[in-house]
Amino acid sequence: MAIIGFSGQALNGIQRGMEDLQRSAAEVGRVERSNVAPSTGELAQPLVAQMEAARQVEASAMVLQADDGVLGSLLDVRA
């Protein structure tokens, strides 16, 4: 099993979050295209999933930024 650093984990988190965003957006579109008026429950779940995925992408980006800052600090100390 390969060991993935923080930056790899952050990139995986961003990718999963973006995939979840696409999936929930497709679900909202499917509900909107149906001929029947959507109920609140039908739209609520994919919209909540979109918010969760957006937070996952934001958090993963913050981890990536922090990892970059730590690496920069280590390089400054070594130089």
Secondary structure, 3 states (H helix, E strand, C coil): CCCCCHHHHHHHHHHHHHHHHHHHHHHHHHHHHCCCCCCHHHHHHHHHHHHHHHHHHHHHHHHHHHHHHHHHHHHHHHC
